[in-house]
Every structure is written in C-alpha cells, then in structure tokens.
Amino acid sequence: MRKYSLRQAAKRYLKLESQGSYTEKKQRYYVIQKMVDDLFRIGEVPNTWQSLETQHVKNLVKFWKKNGLKDTTIMRHMTIIRSFLRNIQCTASGIDNQSLQLYRPKVKKSHLELQSNIWESFAESVPRLILALQTQFGLTFSESILTKPGIHTKDCKLWITREISFNSLDRIIPIRNEVQKEILADLSNLTNNLNLLNYLGYNQIRMDWNNALIKHSLPTNKSWRYLYARQMYKYLLPILGNYQTYIALHAEMGIKSRNTLWSYLNE
C-alpha cells in the first residue's frame, strides 16, 4: 500500500513538472519509479515522501552499488532524486554525493613526451616546416604560415613583425644554430621566398597539417611552441641564469604571462 501511495504521489508531481525536454522528463519518471521499486525491494519504504529519511537513501545507494551500478550512474540518479525531494518538501539531509560516498573516477591524463626534433619525422614538406617553425623558433601556427624568409630574416635574426605576430607586436628571435638556418633555407626554397600561405593556400595547408598530425598520432588542436620554450630554457639557463632566461623567453615568444611560460616549461 505504501509503495502504491508513493508511486501515485510521484506520478502526480511528475505530470505537473514541465521543465526539460521529453527525454529529460522520461528519465525523471524512470529514476523516481526505480527508486520506489528498489526501496520496496530492500524493505525501506517510508509512509510518505515527506517522511523519507537519510538512512533510506543511504541504504538505497548501497543496494544500487551492490547490484553493479557505477558511481557516475548513481550520481546522475541522485541529481534527479534530490531535485524531486526538494520540490515535494522532503527535508532529508546528508544525501549529497560526498555524504553518500559517491565519487567520479579520476581520469589520468596521458602525458605526451615529445622532443623538439619531432618535426624531423614528418615527410610532408609543408607540415614539416610548420612544426619546425613552432618547435625551433617558438612561432604560432599562424605565424609559421605567414613568415617570409626574404622579408623576416635579417642579421642572423628572425624578425616577427606586428603584421604577422599573434599579439600584433614586433619581436626578434635569434638564429642560434645550423638547424634553424636550414629550416629557413628550406622554407625559402619551397616557397620561392614567399610564405606557406601564398604557396599552398589556407585550406590545403590545414588539411595537410591535420592529416600529418593524425598520421603521427598527435592531437590536431595543440600548439607545439612549448617545445621551443623547453629547448631554449635548457640551452640558455647555464649561460644567463634562471631570471634572465625567463626574460629572454618572454621576449622571443611574445609571452607576457608568467603562468603561460610556466605551463610551457612544466606541463
């Protein structure tokens, strides 16, 4: 009799509850009816919804766990149940997720360990150069496809002018080694001293870039300039010390935020 009474009271409320889509309404109905059925199964049926106690809910959660429901599923059920109980003036307390010992599993982020010479494994010329410019000069994707060796290379420096820089500010990147010189020479030869955007067009560049990253099992939405920061930090630290190295990297990469540079070096 109590089960029937609870079920009917729930039905009356749910018919009046108009919030949400059809799917959400259907899910609410399913969860509340399941709650009534399972309270009956464990012999924990209260006289009315208003007399439902914390222990009823705790025993229900234990029953669900025992029957193989995952914490995440129970938490979704409890979101509906708490809203329902609150709206019908049930005062049961201590039924939050923590009190019920419900926790979402912690997903371990896979840490992608890459070296700054990853670009050398790319066979396709345009993606290879884009990645090289990001990892060996600290450029953004946009800067990489807009750089013109004939214009932006001068006196052993790469000049990223405000017209192409991501923050509309000029900055200078020293050309410190033969690898950097070879990259700029390859870019010049491929594009005839133009830039990659003029050479291939944005849509084709983006398609080739994404395909190359996927081929190497790399994410397509990531900037790779952090590898330049790490490489240069190791190189400059013994020469300049920590403070001056940070200043140099801020200047070369156009970074103002300490947090951004810290994340490049540590995450």
LODREN-775655 format. One line per 10 residues: number of its first residue (from 1); for each residue y negated, z negated, x of N, C-alpha, C. Coordinates in Angstrom, 1 decimal. Atoms other than C-alpha are relative to their C-alpha. Example, Ala and Ser with C-alpha at 12.3 -4.5 7.8 and 13.67 -1.06 7.14 Angstrom:
% LODREN-775655
1) 1.2/0.0/0.9/4.5/-7.8/12.3/-1.2/0.0/0.9 | 1.1/0.0/-0.9/1.1/-7.1/13.7/-1.1/-0.8/-0.8
***
This chain:
% LODREN-775655
1) 1.2/0.0/0.8/0.0/0.0/0.0/-1.3/0.0/0.9 | 1.2/0.1/-0.9/-2.4/-0.9/2.8/-0.2/1.4/0.7 | 0.1/-1.3/-0.7/-1.6/2.4/4.6/-0.6/1.0/-1.0 | 0.6/-1.0/1.0/-2.4/4.4/1.4/-1.4/-0.3/-0.2 | 1.4/0.4/0.2/-5.6/2.4/0.9/-0.9/0.5/1.1 | 0.8/-0.4/-1.1/-6.8/3.1/4.4/-0.1/1.5/0.1 | 0.1/-1.5/0.0/-5.9/6.8/4.1/-1.0/0.5/-1.0 | 0.9/-0.5/1.0/-7.8/7.2/0.9/-1.4/-0.3/0.3 | 1.3/0.3/-0.4/-10.8/5.4/2.2/-0.5/1.0/1.1 | 0.4/-0.9/-1.1/-10.8/7.6/5.3/-0.3/1.4/-0.6
11) 0.2/-1.4/0.7/-10.4/10.8/3.1/-1.4/0.0/-0.6 | 1.2/0.0/0.7/-13.4/9.8/1.0/-1.2/0.1/1.0 | 1.1/0.0/-1.0/-15.6/9.2/4.1/0.0/1.4/0.7 | -0.1/-1.3/-0.7/-14.4/12.4/5.9/-0.5/1.2/-0.9 | 0.5/-1.0/0.9/-15.2/14.5/2.8/-1.5/0.1/0.0 | 1.5/0.1/0.0/-18.8/13.3/2.9/-0.6/0.3/1.3 | 0.5/-0.2/-1.4/-19.1/13.7/6.7/-0.1/1.5/0.2 | 0.2/-1.4/0.0/-20.7/17.1/7.0/-0.4/0.5/1.4 | 0.4/-0.4/-1.3/-21.6/17.1/10.7/1.1/0.8/0.7 | -1.0/-0.7/-0.8/-19.9/19.5/13.1/0.5/1.3/-0.6
21) -0.6/-1.2/0.4/-18.1/22.8/12.9/1.3/-0.3/-0.8 | -1.3/0.2/0.7/-14.9/23.4/10.8/1.0/-0.5/0.9 | -1.0/0.4/-1.0/-12.8/22.9/13.9/-0.2/-1.5/0.3 | 0.3/1.4/-0.2/-14.5/19.5/14.6/0.4/-0.8/-1.2 | -0.3/0.7/1.2/-14.1/18.4/11.0/1.6/-0.2/-0.1 | -1.5/0.0/0.0/-10.4/19.3/11.2/0.6/-0.9/1.0 | -0.4/0.9/-1.0/-10.0/17.4/14.4/-0.2/-1.4/-0.4 | 0.3/1.4/0.5/-11.7/14.3/12.9/1.1/-0.4/-1.0 | -1.0/0.3/1.0/-9.3/14.4/10.0/1.3/-0.3/0.6 | -1.3/0.2/-0.6/-6.3/14.8/12.2/0.1/-1.4/0.8
31) 0.0/1.2/-0.8/-7.3/11.9/14.5/0.1/-1.2/-0.8 | 0.1/1.2/0.8/-8.1/9.4/11.8/1.4/-0.2/-0.8 | -1.3/0.0/0.6/-4.9/10.3/9.9/1.1/-0.5/0.9 | -0.9/0.4/-1.1/-2.9/9.9/13.1/-0.1/-1.5/0.3 | 0.3/1.4/-0.3/-4.5/6.6/13.7/0.7/-0.9/-1.1 | -0.6/0.8/1.1/-3.4/5.3/10.2/1.5/0.0/0.1 | -1.4/-0.1/-0.1/0.1/6.6/10.7/0.6/-0.8/1.1 | -0.6/0.7/-1.2/0.6/5.1/14.1/-0.3/-1.5/-0.1 | 0.1/1.4/0.3/-0.9/1.8/13.1/1.1/-0.5/-0.9 | -1.1/0.4/0.9/1.7/1.7/10.4/1.3/-0.1/0.8
41) -1.3/0.0/-0.8/4.5/2.6/12.9/0.1/-1.3/0.9 | -0.1/1.2/-0.8/3.6/-0.4/15.1/-0.2/-1.3/-0.8 | 0.2/1.2/0.8/3.1/-2.7/12.2/-1.3/-0.7/0.2 | 1.3/0.5/-0.2/-0.6/-3.2/12.8/-1.0/0.4/-1.0 | 0.9/-0.6/1.0/-2.1/-2.0/9.6/-0.9/-1.1/-0.6 | 1.0/1.0/0.6/-5.3/-4.0/8.6/-0.1/0.1/-1.5 | 0.2/-0.2/1.4/-6.1/-4.7/5.0/-1.1/1.0/-0.4 | 1.1/-1.0/0.2/-9.3/-2.6/5.2/-0.5/0.5/1.3 | 0.6/-0.5/-1.3/-11.1/-0.6/7.8/-0.9/-1.0/0.6 | 1.0/1.0/-0.5/-13.8/-3.3/8.0/0.7/-1.2/0.6
51) -0.7/1.2/-0.6/-11.1/-5.9/8.9/0.8/0.4/1.2 | -0.7/-0.4/-1.2/-9.7/-3.8/11.8/-0.6/-0.8/1.2 | 0.4/0.8/-1.1/-9.8/-5.9/14.9/0.3/0.7/1.4 | -0.1/-0.6/-1.3/-10.0/-5.1/18.6/1.5/0.1/0.4 | -1.4/0.0/-0.4/-6.3/-6.0/19.1/0.8/1.1/-0.6 | -0.6/-1.2/0.6/-5.3/-3.4/16.6/-0.1/1.2/0.8 | 0.3/-1.3/-0.7/-7.0/-0.7/18.6/0.7/-0.1/1.4 | -0.7/0.1/-1.3/-5.6/-2.0/21.9/1.5/0.2/-0.1 | -1.5/-0.2/0.2/-2.0/-2.1/20.6/0.2/1.5/-0.4 | -0.1/-1.4/0.3/-2.6/1.4/19.2/0.0/0.9/1.3
61) 0.1/-0.7/-1.2/-3.7/2.7/22.6/1.2/-0.2/0.9 | -1.2/0.3/-0.8/-0.7/1.0/24.3/1.2/0.9/-0.6 | -1.1/-0.8/0.7/1.6/2.8/21.7/-0.2/1.5/0.4 | 0.2/-1.4/-0.4/0.0/6.1/22.5/0.3/0.3/1.4 | -0.3/-0.2/-1.4/0.3/5.7/26.2/1.5/0.0/0.2 | -1.5/0.1/-0.1/4.0/4.6/25.8/0.6/1.3/-0.5 | -0.5/-1.2/0.5/4.5/7.8/23.9/-0.4/1.3/0.7 | 0.3/-1.1/-0.9/3.2/10.0/26.6/-1.4/0.7/-0.1 | 1.3/-0.6/0.1/-0.4/10.7/25.5/-0.8/-0.3/1.3 | 0.8/0.2/-1.3/-2.7/11.2/28.6/-1.3/-0.8/-0.4
71) 1.2/0.7/0.2/-5.7/9.0/29.0/-1.1/0.9/-0.5 | 1.1/-0.9/0.5/-8.0/12.0/28.6/0.1/0.4/-1.4 | -0.2/-0.3/1.5/-6.4/12.8/25.2/-0.4/-1.2/-0.8 | 0.3/1.2/0.7/-6.7/9.2/24.1/-1.5/-0.2/0.0 | 1.4/0.2/0.0/-10.3/9.1/25.2/-0.7/0.9/-1.0 | 0.6/-0.9/1.0/-11.1/12.2/23.1/0.2/-0.6/-1.4 | -0.3/0.6/1.3/-9.4/10.5/20.1/-0.9/-1.2/-0.2 | 0.8/1.2/0.1/-11.3/7.3/20.8/-1.5/0.3/-0.3 | 1.4/-0.4/0.3/-14.7/9.1/20.7/-0.1/0.2/-1.5 | 0.0/-0.2/1.4/-13.9/10.2/17.2/0.2/-1.3/-0.8
81) -0.3/1.2/0.7/-12.5/6.8/16.2/-1.2/-1.0/0.0 | 1.2/0.9/-0.1/-15.5/4.8/17.5/-1.1/0.4/-0.9 | 1.0/-0.6/0.9/-17.9/7.1/15.6/0.4/-0.3/-1.5 | -0.5/0.3/1.4/-15.8/6.7/12.4/-0.2/-1.5/-0.3 | 0.1/1.4/0.3/-15.6/2.9/12.7/-1.4/-0.5/-0.1 | 1.4/0.4/0.0/-19.3/2.6/13.4/-0.6/0.4/-1.3 | 0.6/-0.5/1.2/-20.2/4.6/10.4/0.5/-0.7/-1.3 | -0.5/0.7/1.2/-18.0/2.6/8.0/-0.2/-1.5/0.1 | 0.3/1.4/-0.2/-19.4/-0.7/9.3/1.1/-0.9/0.4 | -1.0/0.9/-0.6/-16.4/-1.9/11.2/-0.6/-0.6/1.3
91) 0.7/0.6/-1.1/-17.5/-4.4/13.7/0.9/-0.3/1.2 | -1.0/0.2/-1.1/-14.5/-4.3/16.1/-0.8/0.3/1.3 | 0.7/-0.2/-1.3/-15.9/-4.7/19.7/1.1/0.1/1.1 | -0.9/-0.1/-1.1/-14.4/-4.1/23.1/1.0/1.1/-0.1 | -0.9/-1.2/0.1/-13.0/-0.7/22.3/-0.6/1.2/0.8 | 0.5/-1.0/-0.9/-14.9/1.2/24.9/1.2/0.4/1.0 | -1.1/-0.5/-0.9/-12.8/3.2/27.5/0.4/-0.9/1.0 | -0.3/0.9/-1.1/-13.1/0.7/30.2/0.8/-1.2/-0.5 | -0.7/1.1/0.6/-12.0/-2.2/28.0/1.4/0.3/-0.4 | -1.3/-0.5/0.4/-9.1/-0.1/26.8/0.8/0.5/1.2
101) -0.6/-0.4/-1.3/-8.3/0.7/30.5/0.4/1.5/-0.1 | -0.2/-1.4/0.0/-8.7/4.4/29.9/-0.9/0.7/1.1 | 0.8/-0.6/-1.1/-9.8/6.5/32.9/0.4/1.4/0.2 | -0.3/-1.4/-0.3/-10.2/10.1/33.7/0.5/0.1/1.4 | -0.6/-0.1/-1.4/-8.1/11.2/36.7/-1.1/0.6/0.9 | 1.0/-0.6/-1.0/-10.3/11.8/39.8/0.6/1.2/0.6 | -0.4/-1.3/-0.6/-10.1/15.4/40.9/-0.5/0.1/1.4 | 0.4/-0.1/-1.4/-10.1/15.7/44.6/-0.6/1.4/0.3 | 0.6/-1.3/-0.3/-12.5/18.4/45.7/0.6/0.6/1.3 | -0.6/-0.6/-1.2/-10.8/20.8/48.1/-1.2/0.3/1.0
111) 1.0/-0.2/-1.0/-12.8/20.8/51.3/0.3/1.2/0.8 | -0.2/-1.3/-0.6/-13.2/24.3/52.7/-0.6/-0.1/1.4 | 0.4/0.1/-1.4/-13.3/24.1/56.5/-0.1/1.4/0.6 | 0.1/-1.3/-0.6/-14.7/27.3/57.9/-0.8/-0.1/1.3 | 0.8/-0.1/-1.2/-16.1/28.3/61.3/-1.1/1.0/-0.2 | 1.1/-0.9/0.2/-19.3/30.1/61.8/0.3/1.4/0.4 | -0.4/-1.4/-0.4/-17.5/33.1/63.2/0.9/0.6/-1.1 | -0.8/-0.6/1.1/-15.7/33.7/59.8/-0.3/1.4/-0.3 | 0.4/-1.4/0.2/-17.7/36.9/59.5/0.8/1.0/0.7 | -0.7/-1.0/-0.8/-15.7/38.5/62.2/1.3/0.5/-0.6
121) -1.3/-0.4/0.6/-12.6/38.6/60.0/-0.2/1.0/-1.2 | 0.3/-0.9/1.0/-14.4/40.8/57.5/0.0/1.5/0.6 | -0.1/-1.4/-0.5/-13.5/44.5/58.0/-1.1/0.9/-0.6 | 0.9/-0.8/0.6/-16.0/45.9/55.5/-1.4/-0.2/0.6 | 1.2/0.1/-0.8/-19.3/46.6/57.3/-1.1/-0.7/-0.7 | 1.1/0.7/0.7/-21.8/45.5/54.6/0.2/-1.5/-0.2 | -0.3/1.4/0.2/-20.2/42.2/53.6/0.1/-0.7/1.3 | -0.1/0.5/-1.3/-19.5/41.6/57.3/-1.4/-0.4/0.5 | 1.4/0.3/-0.5/-23.2/41.9/58.2/-0.7/-1.0/-0.9 | 0.7/1.1/0.8/-24.4/39.8/55.2/0.5/-1.4/0.4
131) -0.5/1.3/-0.4/-22.1/37.0/56.2/-0.4/-0.4/1.4 | 0.5/0.2/-1.3/-23.1/37.4/59.8/-1.4/-0.5/0.1 | 1.5/0.4/0.1/-26.8/37.1/59.0/-0.1/-1.4/-0.6 | 0.1/1.3/0.6/-26.1/34.0/56.9/0.5/-1.1/1.0 | -0.6/1.0/-0.9/-23.9/32.2/59.5/-0.6/0.0/1.4 | 0.5/-0.1/-1.4/-25.6/33.4/62.7/-1.6/-0.1/0.1 | 1.5/0.1/0.0/-29.3/33.4/61.6/-0.5/-1.0/-1.1 | 0.4/0.9/1.1/-29.3/31.0/58.6/-0.7/0.6/-1.2 | 0.7/-0.7/1.0/-30.5/33.6/56.2/0.6/-0.2/-1.4 | -0.6/0.0/1.4/-30.0/33.6/52.4/0.6/1.4/-0.3
141) -0.5/-1.3/0.3/-28.2/36.4/50.7/-1.1/1.0/-0.2 | 1.1/-0.9/0.3/-31.4/37.9/49.5/-0.7/0.5/1.3 | 0.6/-0.3/-1.3/-33.0/37.7/53.0/0.9/1.0/0.8 | -0.9/-0.9/-0.8/-29.9/39.3/54.5/0.0/1.4/-0.4 | 0.0/-1.4/0.4/-30.1/42.4/52.4/-1.4/0.6/0.1 | 1.4/-0.6/0.0/-33.9/42.8/52.8/-0.5/0.1/1.5 | 0.5/0.0/-1.4/-34.1/42.3/56.6/0.1/1.4/0.6 | 0.0/-1.3/-0.7/-35.1/45.4/58.6/-0.2/-0.2/1.5 | 0.0/0.3/-1.5/-34.3/45.2/62.3/-1.3/0.5/0.7 | 1.2/-0.6/-0.6/-37.1/47.6/63.2/-1.3/-0.7/-0.2
151) 1.2/0.7/0.4/-39.7/45.5/61.5/0.0/-1.5/0.3 | -0.1/1.5/-0.1/-38.4/41.9/61.6/0.5/-0.5/1.3 | -0.4/0.5/-1.3/-37.2/41.8/65.2/-1.1/0.3/1.0 | 1.1/-0.2/-1.0/-39.8/41.2/67.9/0.1/-1.2/1.1 | 0.0/1.0/-1.1/-39.8/39.4/71.3/1.1/-1.0/0.0 | -1.3/0.9/0.0/-36.2/38.1/71.1/-0.1/-1.0/-1.2 | 0.1/0.9/1.2/-37.0/36.6/67.7/0.2/0.8/-1.3 | -0.1/-0.6/1.3/-36.1/37.4/64.1/-1.1/-0.6/-0.9 | 1.1/0.4/0.8/-39.3/37.2/62.0/0.3/0.2/-1.5 | -0.2/-0.1/1.4/-38.6/36.4/58.4/-1.3/-0.1/-0.7
161) 1.3/0.0/0.6/-41.8/37.4/56.7/-0.1/-0.5/-1.4 | 0.1/0.6/1.3/-43.1/35.9/53.5/0.4/1.0/-1.1 | -0.4/-1.0/1.0/-42.4/39.2/51.7/1.4/0.0/-0.4 | -1.4/0.0/0.3/-38.7/38.7/52.0/0.6/-1.4/0.0 | -0.6/1.4/-0.1/-38.3/34.9/52.6/0.2/-0.6/-1.4 | -0.4/0.6/1.3/-36.7/32.8/49.8/-1.1/-0.9/-0.5 | 1.0/0.9/0.4/-39.7/30.5/49.8/-1.4/0.5/0.2 | 1.3/-0.8/-0.2/-42.5/33.1/50.4/-0.8/-0.6/1.2 | 0.7/0.5/-1.2/-43.3/31.5/53.8/0.6/0.7/1.2 | -0.5/-0.6/-1.2/-43.1/33.1/57.2/0.8/-1.0/0.8
171) -0.6/0.9/-1.0/-40.6/31.7/59.7/0.7/0.8/1.1 | -0.5/-0.7/-1.2/-39.2/32.6/63.1/1.4/-0.6/0.4 | -1.4/0.4/-0.4/-35.5/32.4/64.2/0.2/0.6/1.4 | -0.3/-0.5/-1.4/-34.9/32.6/68.0/1.3/0.8/0.1 | -1.3/-0.7/-0.3/-32.3/35.1/69.1/0.5/-0.6/1.3 | -0.4/0.8/-1.1/-30.4/32.9/71.5/1.2/0.6/0.7 | -1.2/-0.4/-0.7/-27.2/34.8/72.3/0.3/1.5/-0.3 | -0.4/-1.4/0.1/-25.5/38.2/72.6/0.6/0.3/-1.3 | -0.6/-0.2/1.4/-23.6/37.8/69.3/-1.1/0.4/-1.0 | 1.1/-0.3/0.9/-26.9/37.7/67.5/-0.6/1.4/0.2
181) 0.5/-1.4/-0.4/-28.2/40.8/69.4/0.9/1.1/-0.6 | -1.0/-1.0/0.5/-25.0/42.7/68.5/-0.1/0.1/-1.5 | 0.1/-0.1/1.5/-25.3/41.8/64.8/-1.2/0.8/-0.4 | 1.2/-0.7/0.3/-28.9/43.1/64.7/0.1/1.5/0.3 | -0.2/-1.3/-0.4/-27.9/46.2/66.6/0.9/0.8/-1.0 | -0.9/-0.6/1.0/-25.0/46.9/64.1/-0.8/0.2/-1.3 | 0.8/-0.2/1.2/-27.4/46.4/61.2/-1.0/1.2/0.1 | 0.9/-1.1/-0.2/-29.9/48.8/62.7/0.7/1.4/0.0 | -0.8/-1.3/0.0/-27.2/51.5/63.4/0.5/0.4/-1.3 | -0.6/-0.3/1.3/-25.7/51.2/60.0/-1.1/0.5/-1.0
191) 1.1/-0.3/1.0/-29.0/51.4/58.0/-1.1/0.9/0.5 | 1.1/-0.9/-0.7/-31.0/53.6/60.5/-1.3/-0.8/-0.1 | 1.2/0.9/-0.1/-33.5/50.7/60.9/-0.6/-0.3/-1.4 | 0.4/0.5/1.3/-33.8/50.2/57.1/0.7/-1.3/-0.3 | -0.7/1.2/0.4/-32.3/47.3/55.2/1.2/0.4/-0.8 | -1.2/-0.2/0.8/-29.0/46.9/53.4/-0.2/0.5/-1.4 | 0.4/-0.4/1.4/-30.7/47.2/50.0/-0.3/1.5/-0.1 | 0.3/-1.4/0.0/-32.1/50.6/50.9/1.2/0.8/0.3 | -1.2/-0.8/-0.4/-28.8/51.7/52.4/1.0/0.2/-1.1 | -1.1/-0.1/0.9/-26.5/50.9/49.6/-0.4/-0.3/-1.5
201) 0.4/0.4/1.4/-28.3/49.5/46.5/0.6/-1.3/-0.4 | -0.4/1.4/0.3/-28.0/46.1/45.0/1.3/-0.1/-0.7 | -1.2/0.1/0.8/-25.2/46.7/42.5/1.2/0.2/0.9 | -1.1/-0.3/-0.9/-22.9/48.2/45.1/0.2/-1.1/1.0 | 0.0/1.1/-1.0/-23.8/45.5/47.6/0.7/-1.2/-0.6 | -0.5/1.1/0.7/-23.0/42.8/45.1/1.5/0.1/-0.3 | -1.4/-0.3/0.3/-19.7/44.4/44.1/0.9/-0.1/1.3 | -0.7/0.0/-1.2/-18.6/44.9/47.7/0.1/-1.4/0.6 | 0.1/1.3/-0.4/-19.7/41.4/48.6/1.0/-0.9/-0.7 | -0.9/0.8/0.8/-17.8/39.7/45.8/1.5/0.4/0.3
211) -1.4/-0.5/-0.2/-14.7/41.8/46.4/0.5/-0.5/1.4 | -0.4/0.4/-1.3/-14.7/40.9/50.1/0.3/-1.5/0.1 | -0.2/1.4/0.1/-15.1/37.2/49.4/1.3/-0.4/-0.7 | -1.2/0.2/0.7/-12.3/37.3/46.9/1.2/0.3/0.8 | -1.1/-0.4/-0.9/-10.1/39.1/49.3/0.4/-1.0/1.1 | -0.2/1.0/-1.0/-10.6/36.3/51.8/0.2/-1.4/-0.6 | -0.2/1.3/0.8/-10.0/33.6/49.1/-1.2/-0.9/0.2 | 1.3/0.7/-0.1/-13.7/32.5/49.4/-0.7/0.0/-1.3 | 0.7/0.0/1.2/-15.9/31.4/46.5/-1.2/1.0/0.1 | 1.0/-1.1/0.0/-18.4/34.1/45.4/-1.4/-0.6/-0.3
221) 1.3/0.5/0.4/-21.2/31.7/44.3/-0.5/-1.0/1.1 | 0.4/1.0/-1.1/-21.7/29.9/47.7/-0.9/0.7/1.0 | 0.8/-0.5/-1.1/-24.3/30.3/50.3/0.6/-0.5/1.3 | -0.7/0.4/-1.3/-23.0/30.3/53.9/-0.9/-0.3/1.1 | 0.9/0.3/-1.1/-26.1/29.5/55.8/0.2/-1.4/0.6 | -0.3/1.3/-0.5/-24.9/25.9/56.1/0.8/0.1/1.3 | -0.7/-0.2/-1.3/-22.6/27.2/58.9/-0.9/0.2/1.2 | 1.0/-0.2/-1.1/-25.6/28.2/60.9/-0.6/-1.4/0.3 | 0.6/1.3/-0.3/-27.1/24.7/60.5/1.0/-0.8/0.8 | -0.9/0.8/-0.8/-23.9/23.1/61.8/0.2/0.5/1.4
231) -0.2/-0.6/-1.4/-23.5/25.5/64.7/-1.2/-0.3/0.8 | 1.2/0.3/-0.8/-27.1/25.1/65.8/-0.3/-1.4/0.3 | 0.2/1.4/-0.3/-27.1/21.4/65.4/0.8/-0.4/1.2 | -0.8/0.3/-1.1/-24.2/21.1/67.8/-0.6/0.6/1.3 | 0.5/-0.6/-1.2/-25.9/23.5/70.2/-1.3/-0.6/0.5 | 1.3/0.5/-0.4/-29.4/22.0/70.1/0.0/-1.5/0.3 | 0.0/1.5/-0.1/-28.5/18.3/69.9/-0.1/-0.5/1.5 | 0.1/0.4/-1.4/-27.8/17.9/73.7/-1.3/0.4/0.7 | 1.2/-0.5/-0.6/-30.9/19.8/74.5/-1.3/-0.7/-0.5 | 1.2/0.5/0.7/-33.5/18.5/72.0/0.1/-1.5/-0.5
241) -0.1/1.3/0.7/-32.1/15.2/70.7/0.0/0.2/-1.5 | -0.2/-0.1/1.4/-31.5/14.4/67.1/-1.2/0.3/-0.8 | 1.3/-0.1/0.8/-35.1/14.2/65.8/-0.5/1.5/0.1 | 0.6/-1.4/-0.2/-36.3/17.5/67.4/1.0/1.1/-0.5 | -0.9/-1.0/0.5/-33.1/19.3/66.4/-0.2/0.1/-1.5 | 0.2/-0.1/1.4/-33.7/18.4/62.8/-1.3/0.8/-0.3 | 1.2/-0.7/0.2/-37.3/19.6/63.1/0.2/1.6/0.2 | -0.3/-1.4/-0.3/-36.1/22.9/64.6/0.8/0.7/-1.1 | -0.8/-0.6/1.1/-33.5/23.5/61.9/-0.8/0.1/-1.3 | 0.9/-0.1/1.1/-36.1/22.7/59.2/-0.8/1.3/0.1
251) 0.9/-1.1/-0.2/-38.4/25.3/60.7/0.8/1.4/-0.1 | -0.7/-1.2/-0.1/-35.8/28.0/61.4/0.6/0.4/-1.4 | -0.7/-0.3/1.2/-34.1/27.8/58.0/-1.0/-0.1/-1.2 | 1.0/0.1/1.1/-37.3/27.2/55.9/0.3/-1.1/-1.0 | -0.4/1.1/0.9/-35.9/23.9/54.6/-1.1/-1.1/0.1 | 0.9/1.2/0.1/-38.3/21.1/53.5/0.7/-1.3/-0.2 | -0.7/1.2/0.5/-35.9/18.7/52.0/1.0/-0.6/1.1 | -0.9/0.6/-0.9/-34.1/16.2/54.3/1.4/0.0/-0.6 | -1.3/0.0/0.7/-31.3/16.0/51.7/0.7/1.3/0.1 | -0.6/-1.3/-0.1/-30.7/19.7/51.8/0.6/0.2/1.4
261) -0.5/-0.2/-1.4/-30.3/19.8/55.6/1.2/-1.0/0.2 | -1.1/1.0/-0.1/-28.1/16.6/55.4/1.2/0.6/-0.6 | -1.2/-0.5/0.7/-25.8/18.3/52.9/0.6/1.2/0.8 | -0.5/-1.1/-0.8/-25.6/21.4/55.1/0.9/-0.5/1.1 | -0.7/0.5/-1.2/-24.5/19.3/58.0/1.2/-0.9/-0.3 | -1.0/1.0/0.3/-22.2/16.8/56.2/1.0/0.3/-1.1 | -0.8/-0.2/1.2/-20.8/18.1/53.0/1.0/1.2/0.2
***
